[in-house]
Protein backbone atom coordinates (compact mmCIF):
# COMPACT_ATOMS: atom_id res chain seq x y z
CA UNK A 1 0.00 0.00 0.00
CA UNK A 2 1.42 3.35 -1.02
CA UNK A 3 1.66 6.58 0.94
CA UNK A 4 -1.51 7.91 -0.68
CA UNK A 5 -3.48 4.80 0.33
CA UNK A 6 -2.34 5.02 3.95
CA UNK A 7 -3.21 8.71 4.01
CA UNK A 8 -6.74 7.97 2.73
CA UNK A 9 -7.23 5.34 5.45
CA UNK A 10 -6.01 7.70 8.19
CA UNK A 11 -8.29 10.49 6.98
CA UNK A 12 -11.24 8.08 6.77
CA UNK A 13 -10.68 6.86 10.33
CA UNK A 14 -10.34 10.45 11.54
CA UNK A 15 -13.64 11.32 9.85
CA UNK A 16 -15.41 8.34 11.49
CA UNK A 17 -14.05 9.22 14.93
CA UNK A 18 -15.02 12.87 14.50
CA UNK A 19 -18.55 11.93 13.38
CA UNK A 20 -18.95 9.55 16.32
CA UNK A 21 -17.86 12.29 18.72
CA UNK A 22 -20.13 14.92 17.17
CA UNK A 23 -23.15 12.61 17.20
CA UNK A 24 -22.33 10.78 20.44
CA UNK A 25 -25.59 11.79 22.12
CA UNK A 26 -27.69 10.44 19.24
CA UNK A 27 -25.66 7.23 19.13
CA UNK A 28 -25.99 6.78 22.88
CA UNK A 29 -29.79 7.13 22.78
CA UNK A 30 -29.99 4.77 19.81
CA UNK A 31 -27.80 2.01 21.25
CA UNK A 32 -28.81 2.24 24.91
CA UNK A 33 -32.26 0.56 24.58
CA UNK A 34 -30.69 -2.41 22.79
CA UNK A 35 -27.97 -2.76 25.42
CA UNK A 36 -30.56 -2.54 28.20
CA UNK A 37 -32.70 -5.20 26.51
CA UNK A 38 -29.75 -7.58 26.24
CA UNK A 39 -29.02 -6.96 29.91
CA UNK A 40 -32.67 -7.68 30.81
CA UNK A 41 -32.64 -10.96 28.89
CA UNK A 42 -29.40 -12.07 30.54
CA UNK A 43 -30.76 -11.08 33.95
CA UNK A 44 -33.98 -13.01 33.34
CA UNK A 45 -31.96 -16.05 32.33
CA UNK A 46 -29.90 -15.88 35.51
CA UNK A 47 -32.77 -15.24 37.90
CA UNK A 48 -35.41 -17.55 36.46
CA UNK A 49 -38.22 -15.15 37.37
CA UNK A 50 -41.43 -15.01 35.32
CA UNK A 51 -42.16 -11.93 33.22
CA UNK A 52 -44.66 -11.05 30.52
CA UNK A 53 -41.81 -10.76 28.01
CA UNK A 54 -40.44 -14.20 28.91
CA UNK A 55 -43.90 -15.72 28.55
CA UNK A 56 -44.32 -14.18 25.10
CA UNK A 57 -40.89 -15.48 24.04
CA UNK A 58 -41.65 -18.96 25.35
CA UNK A 59 -44.93 -19.11 23.43
CA UNK A 60 -43.24 -17.85 20.26
CA UNK A 61 -40.57 -20.53 20.58
CA UNK A 62 -43.17 -23.26 21.08
CA UNK A 63 -45.11 -22.03 18.06
CA UNK A 64 -41.89 -22.29 16.03
CA UNK A 65 -41.77 -26.04 16.70
CA UNK A 66 -44.56 -26.43 14.16
CA UNK A 67 -44.11 -23.28 12.11
CA UNK A 68 -40.50 -24.23 11.29
CA UNK A 69 -40.94 -28.00 11.67
CA UNK A 70 -38.35 -28.12 14.45
CA UNK A 71 -38.00 -31.18 16.68
CA UNK A 72 -37.01 -29.24 19.81
CA UNK A 73 -36.33 -25.78 21.24
CA UNK A 74 -34.55 -24.53 24.36
CA UNK A 75 -36.26 -22.46 27.03
CA UNK A 76 -34.44 -20.29 29.55
CA UNK A 77 -35.27 -20.60 33.24
CA UNK A 78 -37.30 -17.37 33.12
CA UNK A 79 -39.34 -18.80 30.25
CA UNK A 80 -39.95 -22.02 32.18
CA UNK A 81 -41.03 -19.95 35.20
CA UNK A 82 -43.38 -17.89 33.04
CA UNK A 83 -45.03 -20.99 31.55
CA UNK A 84 -45.34 -22.47 35.04
CA UNK A 85 -47.12 -19.45 36.49
CA UNK A 86 -49.31 -18.97 33.41
CA UNK A 87 -50.32 -22.63 33.47
CA UNK A 88 -51.01 -22.92 37.18
CA UNK A 89 -54.61 -22.56 38.45
CA UNK A 90 -55.28 -18.98 39.54
CA UNK A 91 -56.40 -20.15 42.97
CA UNK A 92 -52.85 -21.42 43.49
CA UNK A 93 -50.96 -18.40 42.16
CA UNK A 94 -52.81 -16.18 44.65
CA UNK A 95 -50.87 -17.94 47.43
CA UNK A 96 -47.46 -17.62 45.78
CA UNK A 97 -45.25 -14.57 45.35
CA UNK A 98 -41.71 -13.75 44.15
CA UNK A 99 -41.47 -17.04 42.26
CA UNK A 100 -38.05 -18.05 40.94
CA UNK A 101 -37.13 -21.24 39.07
CA UNK A 102 -33.80 -22.58 40.32
CA UNK A 103 -31.67 -24.74 38.03
CA UNK A 104 -31.70 -28.27 39.42
CA UNK A 105 -31.20 -30.71 36.58
CA UNK A 106 -34.17 -32.99 35.93
CA UNK A 107 -36.31 -31.66 38.80
CA UNK A 108 -38.38 -28.50 38.81
CA UNK A 109 -37.17 -26.53 41.83
CA UNK A 110 -38.87 -23.26 42.72
CA UNK A 111 -38.08 -20.72 45.42
CA UNK A 112 -41.02 -18.50 46.36
CA UNK A 113 -42.93 -16.80 49.15
CA UNK A 114 -45.90 -18.91 50.25
CA UNK A 115 -48.94 -17.68 52.14
CA UNK A 116 -49.55 -20.03 55.07
CA UNK A 117 -53.11 -18.95 55.90
CA UNK A 118 -54.62 -22.29 54.82
CA UNK A 119 -52.05 -24.52 56.54
CA UNK A 120 -53.22 -25.99 59.89
CA UNK A 121 -50.71 -25.31 62.71
CA UNK A 122 -50.74 -29.03 63.50
CA UNK A 123 -48.98 -29.73 60.19
CA UNK A 124 -46.22 -27.26 61.01
CA UNK A 125 -45.55 -28.55 64.51
CA UNK A 126 -43.32 -26.42 66.78
CA UNK A 127 -42.57 -24.08 63.87
CA UNK A 128 -46.15 -22.79 63.68
CA UNK A 129 -45.79 -20.13 66.37
CA UNK A 130 -42.60 -18.69 64.89
CA UNK A 131 -43.73 -18.27 61.28
CA UNK A 132 -44.86 -15.16 59.45
CA UNK A 133 -48.05 -15.09 57.31
CA UNK A 134 -45.80 -15.28 54.22
CA UNK A 135 -42.66 -17.42 54.34
CA UNK A 136 -39.89 -18.23 51.89
CA UNK A 137 -40.01 -21.86 50.80
CA UNK A 138 -38.35 -24.11 48.24
CA UNK A 139 -40.46 -26.66 46.38
CA UNK A 140 -38.95 -29.43 44.28
CA UNK A 141 -40.18 -32.41 42.31
CA UNK A 142 -40.54 -33.96 38.84
CA UNK A 143 -42.47 -32.17 36.11
CA UNK A 144 -44.46 -34.39 33.74
CA UNK A 145 -46.25 -33.59 30.50
CA UNK A 146 -49.35 -35.78 30.36
CA UNK A 147 -50.18 -34.95 26.76
CA UNK A 148 -50.55 -31.90 24.52
CA UNK A 149 -51.62 -29.01 26.74
CA UNK A 150 -51.54 -30.84 30.08
CA UNK A 151 -48.99 -31.51 32.77
CA UNK A 152 -48.39 -31.87 36.49
CA UNK A 153 -45.71 -30.97 39.01
CA UNK A 154 -45.51 -33.56 41.78
CA UNK A 155 -43.88 -32.13 44.89
CA UNK A 156 -41.36 -34.37 46.62
CA UNK A 157 -39.60 -31.81 48.80
CA UNK A 158 -40.59 -28.65 50.69
CA UNK A 159 -37.99 -26.64 52.56
CA UNK A 160 -39.04 -23.98 55.09
CA UNK A 161 -36.69 -22.06 57.40
CA UNK A 162 -33.82 -24.37 56.29
CA UNK A 163 -35.86 -27.43 57.32
CA UNK A 164 -36.51 -29.95 54.56
CA UNK A 165 -39.63 -31.96 55.23
CA UNK A 166 -40.09 -35.61 54.31
CA UNK A 167 -41.86 -36.42 51.03
CA UNK A 168 -45.29 -37.22 52.48
CA UNK A 169 -45.20 -34.23 54.85
CA UNK A 170 -44.15 -31.97 51.99
CA UNK A 171 -47.08 -33.16 49.89
CA UNK A 172 -49.54 -32.67 52.75
CA UNK A 173 -48.24 -29.14 53.34
CA UNK A 174 -48.56 -28.24 49.65
CA UNK A 175 -52.03 -29.77 49.43
CA UNK A 176 -53.10 -27.75 52.47
CA UNK A 177 -51.49 -24.47 51.33
CA UNK A 178 -52.68 -24.47 47.71
CA UNK A 179 -56.37 -24.95 46.87
CA UNK A 180 -55.68 -26.89 43.66
CA UNK A 181 -52.86 -29.20 44.70
CA UNK A 182 -54.38 -32.66 44.93
CA UNK A 183 -52.14 -34.93 46.97
CA UNK A 184 -49.24 -32.53 46.56
CA UNK A 185 -49.46 -32.59 42.74
CA UNK A 186 -50.07 -29.26 40.99
CA UNK A 187 -51.98 -29.47 37.72
CA UNK A 188 -50.63 -27.34 34.86
CA UNK A 189 -51.82 -26.14 31.48
CA UNK A 190 -49.23 -25.91 28.74
CA UNK A 191 -49.37 -24.67 25.14
CA UNK A 192 -50.48 -27.62 23.01
CA UNK A 193 -47.20 -27.56 21.10
CA UNK A 194 -45.45 -29.11 24.13
CA UNK A 195 -45.50 -32.90 23.96
CA UNK A 196 -42.41 -33.54 26.08
CA UNK A 197 -40.24 -31.36 28.31
CA UNK A 198 -36.77 -32.20 29.61
CA UNK A 199 -35.64 -30.01 32.50
CA UNK A 200 -32.04 -28.85 32.64
CA UNK A 201 -29.96 -26.69 34.95
CA UNK A 202 -30.24 -23.69 32.62
CA UNK A 203 -33.91 -24.17 31.67
CA UNK A 204 -35.55 -26.89 29.60
CA UNK A 205 -35.69 -28.57 26.23
CA UNK A 206 -39.17 -28.80 24.73
CA UNK A 207 -40.05 -31.44 22.14
CA UNK A 208 -42.97 -31.72 19.74
CA UNK A 209 -42.68 -35.52 19.51
CA UNK A 210 -42.44 -38.28 22.07
CA UNK A 211 -38.94 -39.68 22.50
CA UNK A 212 -38.57 -43.08 20.83
Secondary structure, 3 states (H helix, E strand, C coil): CCHHHHHHHHHHHHHHHHHHHHCHHHHHHHHHHHHHHHHHHHHHHHHCCCCHHHHHHHHHHHHHHHHCCCCEEEEEHHHHHHHHHHHECHHHHCCEEEEEEECCCCCEEEEEEEECCCCCHHHHHHHHHHCCCEEEEEEEEEEEEEECCEEEEEEEEEEECCEECCHHHHHHHHHHHCCCEECCEEEEECCCCCCEEEEECCEEEEECCCCC
